[in-house]
Each structure stands twice: as C-alpha cells, then as structure tokens.
Amino acid sequence: MVQLKNRNEGGEEIASASVLKLVMMVHRIGKKIAKPMIQARMV
C-alpha cells in the first residue's frame, strides 16, 4: 500500500510540473501574439 501511495504522489508531481511547463509555453506564445494585436489596434 505504501509503495502505491508513493507512486501516485510522484506521478502527480510529474503531472503538475508538465502542466506548469505547458502553461508557461502558452503564456509565452500568448504574449508574442498579443503584442502585434495591441500594436495593430493602436495603429
């Protein structure tokens, strides 16, 4: 039972880490897309 719990916790940590990476990637891409959009609106 203890081994199963440890495995589940490790899996959750890895999953959360990968999710954070995805979120960071989305934010970076979003900023790149947002800047030209803002400049286009100002013009």
CHARMM-style PDB file with segment names, atoms N, HN, CA, C and O in Angstrom:
ATOM      1  N   MET     1       0.839  -1.206   0.000  1.00  0.00      PROA
ATOM      2  CA  MET     1       0.000   0.000   0.000  1.00  0.00      PROA
ATOM      3  C   MET     1       0.882   1.268   0.000  1.00  0.00      PROA
ATOM      4  O   MET     1       0.598   2.243  -0.696  1.00  0.00      PROA
ATOM      5  N   VAL     2       1.944   1.220   0.793  1.00  0.00      PROA
ATOM      6  HN  VAL     2       2.175   0.428   1.359  1.00  0.00      PROA
ATOM      7  CA  VAL     2       2.811   2.407   0.869  1.00  0.00      PROA
ATOM      8  C   VAL     2       3.444   2.682  -0.490  1.00  0.00      PROA
ATOM      9  O   VAL     2       3.525   3.834  -0.918  1.00  0.00      PROA
ATOM     10  N   GLN     3       3.892   1.629  -1.166  1.00  0.00      PROA
ATOM     11  HN  GLN     3       3.826   0.694  -0.818  1.00  0.00      PROA
ATOM     12  CA  GLN     3       4.529   1.807  -2.475  1.00  0.00      PROA
ATOM     13  C   GLN     3       3.551   2.448  -3.457  1.00  0.00      PROA
ATOM     14  O   GLN     3       3.931   3.334  -4.222  1.00  0.00      PROA
ATOM     15  N   LEU     4       2.303   2.006  -3.440  1.00  0.00      PROA
ATOM     16  HN  LEU     4       1.994   1.286  -2.818  1.00  0.00      PROA
ATOM     17  CA  LEU     4       1.311   2.565  -4.359  1.00  0.00      PROA
ATOM     18  C   LEU     4       1.125   4.058  -4.078  1.00  0.00      PROA
ATOM     19  O   LEU     4       1.037   4.863  -5.006  1.00  0.00      PROA
ATOM     20  N   LYS     5       1.065   4.421  -2.805  1.00  0.00      PROA
ATOM     21  HN  LYS     5       1.137   3.767  -2.051  1.00  0.00      PROA
ATOM     22  CA  LYS     5       0.872   5.836  -2.465  1.00  0.00      PROA
ATOM     23  C   LYS     5       2.043   6.661  -2.982  1.00  0.00      PROA
ATOM     24  O   LYS     5       1.851   7.724  -3.573  1.00  0.00      PROA
ATOM     25  N   ASN     6       3.269   6.160  -2.754  1.00  0.00      PROA
ATOM     26  HN  ASN     6       3.425   5.297  -2.275  1.00  0.00      PROA
ATOM     27  CA  ASN     6       4.442   6.904  -3.211  1.00  0.00      PROA
ATOM     28  C   ASN     6       4.414   7.074  -4.732  1.00  0.00      PROA
ATOM     29  O   ASN     6       4.738   8.141  -5.253  1.00  0.00      PROA
ATOM     30  N   ARG     7       4.028   6.027  -5.421  1.00  0.00      PROA
ATOM     31  HN  ARG     7       3.765   5.160  -4.997  1.00  0.00      PROA
ATOM     32  CA  ARG     7       3.994   6.117  -6.893  1.00  0.00      PROA
ATOM     33  C   ARG     7       2.969   7.160  -7.333  1.00  0.00      PROA
ATOM     34  O   ARG     7       3.240   7.950  -8.237  1.00  0.00      PROA
ATOM     35  N   ASN     8       1.799   7.168  -6.703  1.00  0.00      PROA
ATOM     36  HN  ASN     8       1.579   6.526  -5.968  1.00  0.00      PROA
ATOM     37  CA  ASN     8       0.757   8.123  -7.080  1.00  0.00      PROA
ATOM     38  C   ASN     8       1.232   9.557  -6.835  1.00  0.00      PROA
ATOM     39  O   ASN     8       1.032  10.434  -7.675  1.00  0.00      PROA
ATOM     40  N   GLU     9       1.857   9.790  -5.687  1.00  0.00      PROA
ATOM     41  HN  GLU     9       2.020   9.078  -5.004  1.00  0.00      PROA
ATOM     42  CA  GLU     9       2.323  11.145  -5.382  1.00  0.00      PROA
ATOM     43  C   GLU     9       3.366  11.588  -6.403  1.00  0.00      PROA
ATOM     44  O   GLU     9       3.332  12.723  -6.880  1.00  0.00      PROA
ATOM     45  N   GLY    10       4.297  10.689  -6.738  1.00  0.00      PROA
ATOM     46  HN  GLY    10       4.325   9.767  -6.351  1.00  0.00      PROA
ATOM     47  CA  GLY    10       5.326  11.025  -7.716  1.00  0.00      PROA
ATOM     48  C   GLY    10       4.694  11.347  -9.062  1.00  0.00      PROA
ATOM     49  O   GLY    10       5.107  12.292  -9.734  1.00  0.00      PROA
ATOM     50  N   GLY    11       3.694  10.563  -9.458  1.00  0.00      PROA
ATOM     51  HN  GLY    11       3.359   9.795  -8.912  1.00  0.00      PROA
ATOM     52  CA  GLY    11       3.014  10.804 -10.726  1.00  0.00      PROA
ATOM     53  C   GLY    11       2.345  12.162 -10.731  1.00  0.00      PROA
ATOM     54  O   GLY    11       2.378  12.875 -11.734  1.00  0.00      PROA
ATOM     55  N   GLU    12       1.735  12.523  -9.604  1.00  0.00      PROA
ATOM     56  HN  GLU    12       1.708  11.944  -8.790  1.00  0.00      PROA
ATOM     57  CA  GLU    12       1.051  13.823  -9.536  1.00  0.00      PROA
ATOM     58  C   GLU    12       2.063  14.963  -9.643  1.00  0.00      PROA
ATOM     59  O   GLU    12       1.810  15.971 -10.304  1.00  0.00      PROA
ATOM     60  N   GLU    13       3.218  14.790  -8.982  1.00  0.00      PROA
ATOM     61  HN  GLU    13       3.424  13.972  -8.445  1.00  0.00      PROA
ATOM     62  CA  GLU    13       4.241  15.845  -9.047  1.00  0.00      PROA
ATOM     63  C   GLU    13       4.724  16.026 -10.479  1.00  0.00      PROA
ATOM     64  O   GLU    13       4.882  17.154 -10.947  1.00  0.00      PROA
ATOM     65  N   ILE    14       4.958  14.915 -11.176  1.00  0.00      PROA
ATOM     66  HN  ILE    14       4.829  13.999 -10.796  1.00  0.00      PROA
ATOM     67  CA  ILE    14       5.419  14.985 -12.565  1.00  0.00      PROA
ATOM     68  C   ILE    14       4.335  15.634 -13.436  1.00  0.00      PROA
ATOM     69  O   ILE    14       4.634  16.461 -14.298  1.00  0.00      PROA
ATOM     70  N   ALA    15       3.089  15.255 -13.206  1.00  0.00      PROA
ATOM     71  HN  ALA    15       2.845  14.583 -12.507  1.00  0.00      PROA
ATOM     72  CA  ALA    15       1.983  15.797 -13.998  1.00  0.00      PROA
ATOM     73  C   ALA    15       1.874  17.302 -13.766  1.00  0.00      PROA
ATOM     74  O   ALA    15       1.724  18.061 -14.724  1.00  0.00      PROA
ATOM     75  N   SER    16       1.947  17.742 -12.519  1.00  0.00      PROA
ATOM     76  HN  SER    16       2.069  17.126 -11.741  1.00  0.00      PROA
ATOM     77  CA  SER    16       1.833  19.170 -12.220  1.00  0.00      PROA
ATOM     78  C   SER    16       2.998  19.937 -12.849  1.00  0.00      PROA
ATOM     79  O   SER    16       2.819  21.049 -13.345  1.00  0.00      PROA
ATOM     80  N   ALA    17       4.187  19.340 -12.827  1.00  0.00      PROA
ATOM     81  HN  ALA    17       4.332  18.437 -12.424  1.00  0.00      PROA
ATOM     82  CA  ALA    17       5.358  20.001 -13.411  1.00  0.00      PROA
ATOM     83  C   ALA    17       5.169  20.168 -14.911  1.00  0.00      PROA
ATOM     84  O   ALA    17       5.475  21.225 -15.463  1.00  0.00      PROA
ATOM     85  N   SER    18       4.664  19.129 -15.575  1.00  0.00      PROA
ATOM     86  HN  SER    18       4.415  18.270 -15.127  1.00  0.00      PROA
ATOM     87  CA  SER    18       4.457  19.208 -17.024  1.00  0.00      PROA
ATOM     88  C   SER    18       3.361  20.221 -17.334  1.00  0.00      PROA
ATOM     89  O   SER    18       3.433  20.929 -18.338  1.00  0.00      PROA
ATOM     90  N   VAL    19       2.349  20.290 -16.477  1.00  0.00      PROA
ATOM     91  HN  VAL    19       2.290  19.715 -15.661  1.00  0.00      PROA
ATOM     92  CA  VAL    19       1.262  21.263 -16.688  1.00  0.00      PROA
ATOM     93  C   VAL    19       1.823  22.678 -16.559  1.00  0.00      PROA
ATOM     94  O   VAL    19       1.482  23.558 -17.350  1.00  0.00      PROA
ATOM     95  N   LEU    20       2.676  22.893 -15.569  1.00  0.00      PROA
ATOM     96  HN  LEU    20       2.952  22.179 -14.927  1.00  0.00      PROA
ATOM     97  CA  LEU    20       3.264  24.223 -15.394  1.00  0.00      PROA
ATOM     98  C   LEU    20       4.063  24.603 -16.635  1.00  0.00      PROA
ATOM     99  O   LEU    20       4.005  25.746 -17.090  1.00  0.00      PROA
ATOM    100  N   LYS    21       4.811  23.642 -17.183  1.00  0.00      PROA
ATOM    101  HN  LYS    21       4.859  22.715 -16.813  1.00  0.00      PROA
ATOM    102  CA  LYS    21       5.595  23.925 -18.394  1.00  0.00      PROA
ATOM    103  C   LYS    21       4.655  24.317 -19.536  1.00  0.00      PROA
ATOM    104  O   LYS    21       4.926  25.263 -20.277  1.00  0.00      PROA
ATOM    105  N   LEU    22       3.549  23.582 -19.670  1.00  0.00      PROA
ATOM    106  HN  LEU    22       3.329  22.815 -19.068  1.00  0.00      PROA
ATOM    107  CA  LEU    22       2.593  23.887 -20.736  1.00  0.00      PROA
ATOM    108  C   LEU    22       2.031  25.285 -20.544  1.00  0.00      PROA
ATOM    109  O   LEU    22       1.910  26.050 -21.502  1.00  0.00      PROA
ATOM    110  N   VAL    23       1.687  25.619 -19.301  1.00  0.00      PROA
ATOM    111  HN  VAL    23       1.786  24.998 -18.523  1.00  0.00      PROA
ATOM    112  CA  VAL    23       1.119  26.949 -19.018  1.00  0.00      PROA
ATOM    113  C   VAL    23       2.127  28.033 -19.381  1.00  0.00      PROA
ATOM    114  O   VAL    23       1.768  29.043 -19.987  1.00  0.00      PROA
ATOM    115  N   MET    24       3.399  27.823 -19.008  1.00  0.00      PROA
ATOM    116  HN  MET    24       3.691  27.003 -18.516  1.00  0.00      PROA
ATOM    117  CA  MET    24       4.427  28.806 -19.323  1.00  0.00      PROA
ATOM    118  C   MET    24       4.565  28.972 -20.830  1.00  0.00      PROA
ATOM    119  O   MET    24       4.693  30.093 -21.324  1.00  0.00      PROA
ATOM    120  N   MET    25       4.538  27.858 -21.565  1.00  0.00      PROA
ATOM    121  HN  MET    25       4.433  26.948 -21.164  1.00  0.00      PROA
ATOM    122  CA  MET    25       4.647  27.919 -23.024  1.00  0.00      PROA
ATOM    123  C   MET    25       3.479  28.705 -23.598  1.00  0.00      PROA
ATOM    124  O   MET    25       3.662  29.550 -24.474  1.00  0.00      PROA
ATOM    125  N   VAL    26       2.275  28.424 -23.100  1.00  0.00      PROA
ATOM    126  HN  VAL    26       2.127  27.737 -22.389  1.00  0.00      PROA
ATOM    127  CA  VAL    26       1.077  29.119 -23.600  1.00  0.00      PROA
ATOM    128  C   VAL    26       1.185  30.605 -23.319  1.00  0.00      PROA
ATOM    129  O   VAL    26       0.836  31.422 -24.171  1.00  0.00      PROA
ATOM    130  N   HSD    27       1.672  30.978 -22.115  1.00  0.00      PROA
ATOM    131  HN  HSD    27       1.955  30.315 -21.423  1.00  0.00      PROA
ATOM    132  CA  HSD    27       1.797  32.398 -21.775  1.00  0.00      PROA
ATOM    133  C   HSD    27       2.798  33.073 -22.709  1.00  0.00      PROA
ATOM    134  O   HSD    27       2.558  34.183 -23.184  1.00  0.00      PROA
ATOM    135  N   ARG    28       3.926  32.400 -22.971  1.00  0.00      PROA
ATOM    136  HN  ARG    28       4.121  31.499 -22.584  1.00  0.00      PROA
ATOM    137  CA  ARG    28       4.948  32.991 -23.853  1.00  0.00      PROA
ATOM    138  C   ARG    28       4.373  33.199 -25.241  1.00  0.00      PROA
ATOM    139  O   ARG    28       4.541  34.266 -25.833  1.00  0.00      PROA
ATOM    140  N   ILE    29       3.688  32.172 -25.770  1.00  0.00      PROA
ATOM    141  HN  ILE    29       3.551  31.306 -25.289  1.00  0.00      PROA
ATOM    142  CA  ILE    29       3.098  32.277 -27.111  1.00  0.00      PROA
ATOM    143  C   ILE    29       2.017  33.358 -27.108  1.00  0.00      PROA
ATOM    144  O   ILE    29       1.905  34.136 -28.054  1.00  0.00      PROA
ATOM    145  N   GLY    30       1.224  33.399 -26.039  1.00  0.00      PROA
ATOM    146  HN  GLY    30       1.314  32.766 -25.270  1.00  0.00      PROA
ATOM    147  CA  GLY    30       0.149  34.384 -25.928  1.00  0.00      PROA
ATOM    148  C   GLY    30       0.707  35.802 -25.960  1.00  0.00      PROA
ATOM    149  O   GLY    30       0.135  36.678 -26.610  1.00  0.00      PROA
ATOM    150  N   LYS    31       1.822  36.035 -25.262  1.00  0.00      PROA
ATOM    151  HN  LYS    31       2.286  35.323 -24.734  1.00  0.00      PROA
ATOM    152  CA  LYS    31       2.423  37.367 -25.251  1.00  0.00      PROA
ATOM    153  C   LYS    31       2.900  37.739 -26.645  1.00  0.00      PROA
ATOM    154  O   LYS    31       2.703  38.872 -27.084  1.00  0.00      PROA
ATOM    155  N   LYS    32       3.526  36.797 -27.350  1.00  0.00      PROA
ATOM    156  HN  LYS    32       3.686  35.877 -26.994  1.00  0.00      PROA
ATOM    157  CA  LYS    32       4.029  37.071 -28.703  1.00  0.00      PROA
ATOM    158  C   LYS    32       2.879  37.448 -29.625  1.00  0.00      PROA
ATOM    159  O   LYS    32       3.012  38.329 -30.474  1.00  0.00      PROA
ATOM    160  N   ILE    33       1.726  36.758 -29.448  1.00  0.00      PROA
ATOM    161  HN  ILE    33       1.617  36.041 -28.759  1.00  0.00      PROA
ATOM    162  CA  ILE    33       0.566  37.049 -30.305  1.00  0.00      PROA
ATOM    163  C   ILE    33      -0.102  38.351 -29.861  1.00  0.00      PROA
ATOM    164  O   ILE    33      -0.607  39.103 -30.694  1.00  0.00      PROA
ATOM    165  N   ALA    34      -0.108  38.620 -28.552  1.00  0.00      PROA
ATOM    166  HN  ALA    34       0.302  38.009 -27.875  1.00  0.00      PROA
ATOM    167  CA  ALA    34      -0.815  39.785 -28.015  1.00  0.00      PROA
ATOM    168  C   ALA    34      -0.133  41.083 -28.421  1.00  0.00      PROA
ATOM    169  O   ALA    34      -0.817  42.061 -28.721  1.00  0.00      PROA
ATOM    170  N   LYS    35       1.207  41.120 -28.439  1.00  0.00      PROA
ATOM    171  HN  LYS    35       1.763  40.325 -28.195  1.00  0.00      PROA
ATOM    172  CA  LYS    35       1.916  42.369 -28.755  1.00  0.00      PROA
ATOM    173  C   LYS    35       1.554  42.895 -30.140  1.00  0.00      PROA
ATOM    174  O   LYS    35       1.182  44.063 -30.251  1.00  0.00      PROA
ATOM    175  N   PRO    36       1.644  42.098 -31.196  1.00  0.00      PROA
ATOM    176  CA  PRO    36       1.247  42.591 -32.528  1.00  0.00      PROA
ATOM    177  C   PRO    36      -0.213  43.016 -32.553  1.00  0.00      PROA
ATOM    178  O   PRO    36      -0.559  43.991 -33.220  1.00  0.00      PROA
ATOM    179  N   MET    37      -1.079  42.298 -31.835  1.00  0.00      PROA
ATOM    180  HN  MET    37      -0.798  41.506 -31.293  1.00  0.00      PROA
ATOM    181  CA  MET    37      -2.503  42.655 -31.799  1.00  0.00      PROA
ATOM    182  C   MET    37      -2.690  44.033 -31.178  1.00  0.00      PROA
ATOM    183  O   MET    37      -3.473  44.836 -31.686  1.00  0.00      PROA
ATOM    184  N   ILE    38      -1.986  44.319 -30.088  1.00  0.00      PROA
ATOM    185  HN  ILE    38      -1.350  43.667 -29.675  1.00  0.00      PROA
ATOM    186  CA  ILE    38      -2.105  45.615 -29.408  1.00  0.00      PROA
ATOM    187  C   ILE    38      -1.578  46.709 -30.327  1.00  0.00      PROA
ATOM    188  O   ILE    38      -2.190  47.770 -30.447  1.00  0.00      PROA
ATOM    189  N   GLN    39      -0.441  46.453 -30.978  1.00  0.00      PROA
ATOM    190  HN  GLN    39       0.057  45.591 -30.881  1.00  0.00      PROA
ATOM    191  CA  GLN    39       0.131  47.464 -31.874  1.00  0.00      PROA
ATOM    192  C   GLN    39      -0.830  47.720 -33.032  1.00  0.00      PROA
ATOM    193  O   GLN    39      -1.002  48.870 -33.436  1.00  0.00      PROA
ATOM    194  N   ALA    40      -1.451  46.697 -33.566  1.00  0.00      PROA
ATOM    195  HN  ALA    40      -1.312  45.763 -33.237  1.00  0.00      PROA
ATOM    196  CA  ALA    40      -2.392  46.860 -34.671  1.00  0.00      PROA
ATOM    197  C   ALA    40      -3.582  47.708 -34.211  1.00  0.00      PROA
ATOM    198  O   ALA    40      -4.063  48.556 -34.963  1.00  0.00      PROA
ATOM    199  N   ARG    41      -4.050  47.488 -33.000  1.00  0.00      PROA
ATOM    200  HN  ARG    41      -3.659  46.799 -32.390  1.00  0.00      PROA
ATOM    201  CA  ARG    41      -5.206  48.266 -32.505  1.00  0.00      PROA
ATOM    202  C   ARG    41      -4.823  49.719 -32.364  1.00  0.00      PROA
ATOM    203  O   ARG    41      -5.610  50.596 -32.722  1.00  0.00      PROA
ATOM    204  N   MET    42      -3.631  50.005 -31.848  1.00  0.00      PROA
ATOM    205  HN  MET    42      -2.992  49.293 -31.557  1.00  0.00      PROA
ATOM    206  CA  MET    42      -3.200  51.393 -31.655  1.00  0.00      PROA
ATOM    207  C   MET    42      -3.073  52.098 -32.999  1.00  0.00      PROA
ATOM    208  O   MET    42      -3.402  53.279 -33.114  1.00  0.00      PROA
ATOM    209  N   VAL    43      -2.605  51.396 -33.999  1.00  0.00      PROA
ATOM    210  HN  VAL    43      -2.337  50.437 -33.905  1.00  0.00      PROA
ATOM    211  CA  VAL    43      -2.467  51.998 -35.332  1.00  0.00      PROA
ATOM    212  C   VAL    43      -3.872  52.111 -35.923  1.00  0.00      PROA
ATOM    213  OT1 VAL    43      -4.032  52.589 -37.046  1.00  0.00      PROA
TER     214      VAL     43
END
